[in-house]
Amino acid sequence: MITRSSLTVAPILVLVACSAAPSSSGGGGAGEGASSQGGAGGGTTTVVTTGAGAQGGGFNVGGGNGQGGGITCTPGGPDDDVDQDGFTPNQGDCEDCDPNRNPNAIEVPTEMGQTPFDEDCDDEIDEPEEPPCDAGIAIDEMDPLKAATAVDICKASTGPNNWGVVSAKWVLADGTDPVNLPASQLQAFHLGHGFLPQFGANVDVRRGDRMLVVSSGSARQPSDPGYQNVSGFSKGYTSGHPQGFPKESPACPGSITGEPHDSTGVAITLRTPSNATGFSFDFDFFTYEWPGYVCSTFNDFFVAILSPMPMNQTDGNISFDSAGNPVSVNNALLEVCGCPGNPPNPCMAGGKIFNCSLGNIELIQTGFGFDSNPGFPQDHGSTSWLRTQAPVEGNAEIEIRFATYDSGDGVLDSTTLVDNFKWIAKPGVMVGTNPVPE
């Protein structure tokens, strides 16, 4: 097993007697009235204000421009496209005066007191959500399209004006193809993605039967075939930084992030529904670098890169905490952890206070908990489930890249779980990440 014992920085936890304010803002994810301020793309601030709460049906929805109705116009003939949504009545447009009602729209469950509409023009109103489609995916499945299935995007696009998955590919952190890696390193790369029904004893999927896992180590639990100990699995390759990176955490002045090592990711290309205003997904970031290498060169990352990038950002990274920190060893949303004296005392690492408010139960049997190394019983850390949301244009093509990578060297790995992708069809969606509401 490779370790970093020869380095001058050693894992240290210092107890402090005082408490600190919570390090992450409250509120929910997509579809809820919550706020998340961040510095994606160099310190800009974004605020989530999405109005009414979410409803069922698998979509975070609301009234306004996502739901049909309320538009007055003069209909044309059966071959006219009056609302310019890409469909004529002869092509299935059931309301040619409303661009939010056509065969390329998603159904929007009707809010209390509102008039129901058939947004997707299938002669049904508020039909039940389609069941999950990710049962039976093998843990080591090589088809990158299964990554979309695992995060609950079940529909394939058949062409323009038809929302769904267009393509998917395995990528390095910078979006490049790993195909040129030497054979042994390419094999190790592919060990960094997987499809799991749970992670450890206490972390379940968010929806369906499988979730996508991307790891700088092995995307496996300790009980799975192919698992490599997260304390020392170096795959031996490097890559470029994602666009906009390296991006130092404001909470760690003077720290310099190292070169990306052992990155594993997937890039999924999607066509958006005509009435979509955004999307959300849930993720959970685990890192062995906590607590010993907080605010150091060894600042492992999870990135979610959206292209085209959202307005008012200088890069496409859409997952970051309330202080503007990217999702990394240093981020303020890392609340699953533990140290001697916690609770009630918080933990300190790298000069930062971590309240570890969620305890350490979610680390059990993951490789990141005190139970993973009997010779050195030490908790590492995770964020628990978080939800990122971001805006999109309807009837557009987008790419979302999920990747995890080591920084500075290839040992002491990090792993990210991704699940529960949903389209949003309500106004006012802005970039933000918050804990998943229970």
N, C-alpha and C positions, 0 to 999 in steps of 0.2 A: 504494500500500500504506500502510495506517495503521500508525503505530508509536507507541511511548510515549517517543520520544526527548526530548520536551519536559518529561518528568517529572523530578523531582529524583533519583529512584532509578534507578541504571543497573545493568545486569547485571555483576556482579563475582564472580570466583572467587578465593579466597585459598588458597594451598597451605599445608598444615600438615604438619609433619614427623612427628608422632606418629600412631598409629593409635587407633581407638576400638573398643569392643565392638560387635558386630553390633546394628543398630538394630531388627531384627525377630526375634521368637521363632521357633524352628524348629518342625518338625512339619508334618503334613499338614493337609488340609482335612477335609471331612465324611467320617465313617465311619472315621476313624483316631484312635488314642489320642494326642491332642495338646492343648496348652493355648494359649489366647489370652486375655489379659487386656485389658480395654478400658474406656473411660469413656463408652460410649454413653449418652445421656440424662443427662449430668451427673456423670460420674465413677464410676458403679457398675462393679464388677468382675465379669466373667463368665469361667468356666473351661470349656473343652471337655473332657469326659471321656466319650467315646462307646464305650469298651470295645473289642471285637474289631475287627480290621481289615476293610476292605471286601472284598467279593467281586464277581464279574463280574455280567453280566446287566443292566448299565445302572443298577443301584440300589446305593446304599451301604447295606448291610444287616448284620444280625446276629441272634443269637438273642433270646430274651426276648419282649417284647410285640409285636414286629413279625412274628414267625414263628408259624404256627399250632401247635396241639398242646399237650399237657400240662394240659388243663383237664378236670375231672370234673363232670358234671352229668347231669340226667335229661332226655333229649330229649322234646319234645312231639309234637304232631301235625303233619301236613304244612302246616297253615296257622298254626302257632304260631311266634313269634320269641323263642325261649328266651333267646338271648344278646343280644337287643335291638340287633342290628347293622343293622336295617332290612330284613332279608330273611327270608322263611320258606323251608322246603324246597321248597315249590311255586314259589317265586320264584327258585330256583337256589342256595340256601344248602346247600353240601355238608357242612357241619358246624355244626349249630345250637347246639352247646355251646361254640363258639369265635368271639368277635367279630372275630378276625383272619383268618377264612376265610369269604369271601363273594364275590359277583361284583363288589363295589366295592373289593376289596383288590388290592394289587400282589403279583406273584409274588416270593418271597424265595428266592434260591438257597441251597441247603442247605449249612451249614457242615460241615466235617470232623467225622465222628463223630456228627452229629445225624440225627434221623429226618426224611426228606423229607415235605413236605406240599404239597397243592394249594391254595395260599392263595386264588387267584382263581377257584376252582371251575370251571375250563374243561376238566377231565379230563386235564390235562397237568401234569407236575411238572418244575420247573426248565427250562421251555421257553426257547429262545434269545431274546435281546433283540430287540425289534423294530428294524428298520433305521432309520437317520436319515431324516427326511422333508423336509429343507431344500434339496434339489437344485434348481437352476434359478431361485431367487428373484432377480429383477432387483435391481440395486444401488439403484435409486430406487423400488422398490415402495412404494405408498402405503397398502396395507391394513395396519393395525396388528396384525391377527391373525397376519401373517407374522412379527412380532417374536417371538411365542411359538414358532412353527415354527423360526425361526432359532436360538433358544436350546435347541432339542431337546425341546420339549413338543409331542408329536405328536397327542395324543388330545383330541378335543373332548368336553365334557360334554353329555349329552343331557337333563340334569335332575338333581334331587336323587337322592342315592345313586348317582351316576355321576360318577366323578372325571374331571378334564380341564379344558380351557380353556372358560371361560364367555364372556368378552368381552375386548376390548382397545381402548385408545384412546391417541392421541398427546396428550401433556400438557406443560405447563410444569413447572418445578421444584417449584412448590407444589401441583401436581396439577390446576390449572385448565386449561380448554380454550383452545387458542390461536386459536380461530375468530374472536375479535373483533380480532385484530391486523390492521392495514392490509394490503392485498393484497401489497405488496412485502415486508413483514416476514414475512407468513405463508409466502410462497415461500421466504424465507431460513430460516425455522423448519424447513420440510420438508427443506431441504438438510442439516440437522443430524442426520438419521437415515438409515441405509443398511444394506445387507446385503453383506458382503464375504467373498470366499473366502480372503483373507489380508490382512495389513497390513504393507506394506513387503516387504523381501526375506527376512526371517527370522522373522516371526511368523505361525504357521499357526493355523487354527481348532482348537478343542479336540475337536470331534466333528462329523461330517457334512461338508457342503460350504459352509455359510455361517455367519456369526456376526452378531449384532446390533451395530451401532455407533451410539452417541449422542454428539453433539459440540456444543460451544458454537461451533464453526466449521462446517466441512463434514465430513460423515461419509464421507470419501473418502481414497484415497491420492493422492499427487501425479500418478500416471499415469492416474487415473480422470477421465472427463468430469465437469465440475462442481466439481472441486477448487478450493478457495480457500486461499491461503497462510495457514498457521496463525499466522504472525507478525502478521497484521493484518486479519482479516475480522470487522468489527463489523456485526451484523445490525440494531442500532438499537432493540431492545426490552428491557424489563425485566419482572420478575415478582416475586411475593412469595417469601419464604423457605419452604423445606419446614418442616413442624412440628418444633419443637425447635431450629431454626436462626434466626439465626447462632449457630454453635457454634465458639468459638475453640479452637485447638489448645493443649493444656497446654504443649507445647514452645515456644510463642511468646507468652510473657506480654507483655501490653500491646498486642498487635496487634489491630486491629479489622477484621473482614471487611466488605467492601463489599456493596452491593445486588446481587442476582442479575441478570446480563445474559445475553442470548442463550441461555437454557436450552432444551434439547430433551430430551424424555423420553417414556416409554411406561408406561402402567399396565395390567397384565395381571391379570384376575380369574380365579381358579382354584377348583375344588372339589377337595378333598384326598382321596386314597384312605383307606379306612376304617382301614387299619393303618399309615398314615404317621405318623411321629413328627417329621419335619422335612424339609428340603430343602437342597440346596446348588447353587451356581452358580459359575462361574469368570469372572473379569474382569481386565482389564489397562488401567490408567489412564495416559494420556500427557498431559504438560503442557508448554507452551512457557513458562510462568511460571518454571519452574526453569531456571537458578539465581538469576536477577536479582531475583525478587520473593518469595523465601521469607520468611516472617514479616512479611508486609506486608498492606495492604488488598486486594491483588489475589490472593486465595487461592481459586483455582478448585476446584470440588468435583465428585466423583461421589457420588451418594447412592443407596442401595437402601432404600426405605421399605416396611416390611411392616405390613399392617393385617389383623387386629388386631395391635397391637404385642406383642412378647414380654413375658412377666412380668419384673418387676424393672427395666424400662426406662421412662424418662419420655417417650420418643418412639420412633418405629418404625424409625429408621435402624439397620441391622444390619451395615454394613460399616465397620470402623474398625481401627486398628492396635493393637499391643500396649501402647502408651502412652496409649491413649484418644483419639488424634487421628482425626478423620474422614478419609476418603480425599480428600486435597486436596494442594495444592502442598507442604504442611508435613508430610505423613505420613511415618512412619519406615520404611515399606515401599518407599519409592522407592529402588531399587537399580540401575536401568538408567540409567547416566549416565556422564559422563567430564569430565575437565579436564586441563590440562597437569600432568604429574607423577603422574597416576593411570593405572594403578598404578605404584609400590606405595603412593604417598601417597593418603590420602583427599582429598575435596573439601570445601570449606567454603562455605556459602551462607546468608545471613541469620543468621549466628551459629551455625548448626547444622553438624555434621559429617555428611557423607554418604560412606559407604565405597565406593559405586558398585561393589559386589562382583560384579555381573553384567556389568560392562563396558558397551559402547555398541553392540554388534552389532545388538541388536533395534531400534535407532533408524534404521537405514539404510533409505532410500527411504520413510520414513513422513512426512517433513516436520518431524520433531522432532530430527533428527540433524545432525551437522556438515556432512553432504553436501547439506543443503537450501538453504543460503544461501552461495554462494561468496564473497560480499563480507564475510560475517561468519561464518566457520566455527566454530560453537559447538554443542556438545551441549546438548540440553535433557534431559528425563527421563521415565522411566516406572517402573512397579512390577514389570513382567513379570506373568505370570499368577498371580493369587491366587484363593483359594477361600473363599467365605463360606458358612457354614451357619447355620440358625436352626430353632427348634422350631415345630411346628404341631400342632393337634389333628386327629385323623382325622375324616372325614365333616364337614368344615367348609368355609366359603367364605372365601378370603383374597384380598388384593390385594397385588401386589408392583410397586413403581414404580421404574424405573431412569431416572436423569436425570443429565445433566452440564451445568454452567453456569459462566460467568465470574463473577468478583466484582469490583465496583468500576468496571469498564468492560468494553467488549466486545471489546477486542483481546487479542492473545497468548492463543490458544485452547487448549482441552483436549479430549481425545477419550477415550472409554472403549469397549472391546470387551467383549461379554458373550456367554457360550456355555456349553454343557454343563450345563444344568439337570438335576438328578436328585432324585428322592424318596429319603428316608431312612426305613427301617423298622427302627430299632433304638432301644433305650432310651437315655436320658441326653443327648439332643441339647441343646446350649446354643449361644448366639450366639457366633460366633468367626470370625476371618479369619486365614488362614495362607498362605504360599506353597504353590503346588500341588506335591505330591510328585512327583518324577520317577520 
